[in-house]
């Protein structure tokens, strides 16, 4: 008798070949939404036998979920689903997305999609910080707004570096010989996470800190490591430099990490390219100069600005596919300090003799501002201006080299940090 019952159930299950039916009523095709809107989803779902599960999802064009999937208890074999979800992720980019309704009857499943357009949140500049270290053991942060410099906060940390993480919305101070790496809430200045400094005297332990576009914060140490930290301070990437080399500056490009690696006892430096997830070396190349900056030329090439051991500036292009350097143009006598990429063809370069504009297509290097040696160039993507630091002075230029403003700070400016809303 039991065998007959199992046989009957098996036959009924295998005979159910019709999947559920789904009709999405709202949103309508190509309906438009903004980040921080609610999206209302109404759908009729039915099956000829029963409904076991119904879910609602929002997917991008790679069919990855953009929200926590909403589960609905159907309760019967016919149901009108009415749910809504909030577009709370400020990092959603403008583009096409799919509202997905999925149904399952215990045997068959069915998905229905409705295409919508989401407009991402505009990029906004929340704050602009100037970082100074007027005395040992403190970082003094100030804000810039409406043509004035105002005190923000004095952090109890020596200056090894400073950064902002716009993606996760926190501020970071980094020590050098003894003080820690600390992430702070930007409003209440409460500690969010803390990484102690194990020390490596007589060298500083921390060397460089970089904000990644993926929400990770990257640091280099004199113990040969490149480390990345996520939102809660958990370690993501861990790269170990070759023996007798320490990482200095880093650059993120084409989903890889480029590391300048300095030999501990000679000028036999090199540049290594690593896979971020595994920390495995992709390729490396010897390079005796001190790299100041990298700028993207295209998917295969980088502009590389450096100074040789005699403090003479050089402009190289690095080719990834062939793993080589070549020099497209000489540089005037003196050091290079920083650079800014205008586009794949043009750079602005800060040099001992002033600001220069380099154009690759015409291979021309033209002075656009003389009489200044700017230690740092920082581009504001919202206001389309270039901030240039010289000692305690902050200059503002447009990309044609026209000076727009000048502010004087009470202390030497070590860093300029632009804190965006995402």
Secondary structure as GFF3:
##gff-version 3
##sequence-region A 1 422
A	DSSP	alpha_helix	2	15	.	.	.	ID=ss1
A	DSSP	beta_strand	21	26	.	.	.	ID=ss2
A	DSSP	beta_strand	31	34	.	.	.	ID=ss3
A	DSSP	beta_strand	38	46	.	.	.	ID=ss4
A	DSSP	beta_strand	53	59	.	.	.	ID=ss5
A	DSSP	beta_strand	70	72	.	.	.	ID=ss6
A	DSSP	beta_strand	78	86	.	.	.	ID=ss7
A	DSSP	beta_strand	95	104	.	.	.	ID=ss8
A	DSSP	beta_strand	109	119	.	.	.	ID=ss9
A	DSSP	beta_strand	125	132	.	.	.	ID=ss10
A	DSSP	beta_strand	139	145	.	.	.	ID=ss11
A	DSSP	beta_strand	148	155	.	.	.	ID=ss12
A	DSSP	beta_strand	161	165	.	.	.	ID=ss13
A	DSSP	beta_strand	170	174	.	.	.	ID=ss14
A	DSSP	beta_strand	181	185	.	.	.	ID=ss15
A	DSSP	beta_strand	191	195	.	.	.	ID=ss16
A	DSSP	beta_strand	206	211	.	.	.	ID=ss17
A	DSSP	beta_strand	217	221	.	.	.	ID=ss18
A	DSSP	beta_strand	225	229	.	.	.	ID=ss19
A	DSSP	beta_strand	235	240	.	.	.	ID=ss20
A	DSSP	beta_strand	245	253	.	.	.	ID=ss21
A	DSSP	beta_strand	256	263	.	.	.	ID=ss22
A	DSSP	beta_strand	270	275	.	.	.	ID=ss23
A	DSSP	beta_strand	281	286	.	.	.	ID=ss24
A	DSSP	beta_strand	290	296	.	.	.	ID=ss25
A	DSSP	beta_strand	301	307	.	.	.	ID=ss26
A	DSSP	beta_strand	313	319	.	.	.	ID=ss27
A	DSSP	beta_strand	324	329	.	.	.	ID=ss28
A	DSSP	beta_strand	336	341	.	.	.	ID=ss29
A	DSSP	beta_strand	346	351	.	.	.	ID=ss30
A	DSSP	beta_strand	354	359	.	.	.	ID=ss31
A	DSSP	beta_strand	364	370	.	.	.	ID=ss32
A	DSSP	beta_strand	376	380	.	.	.	ID=ss33
A	DSSP	beta_strand	385	390	.	.	.	ID=ss34
A	DSSP	beta_strand	393	397	.	.	.	ID=ss35
A	DSSP	beta_strand	403	408	.	.	.	ID=ss36
A	DSSP	beta_strand	415	420	.	.	.	ID=ss37
###
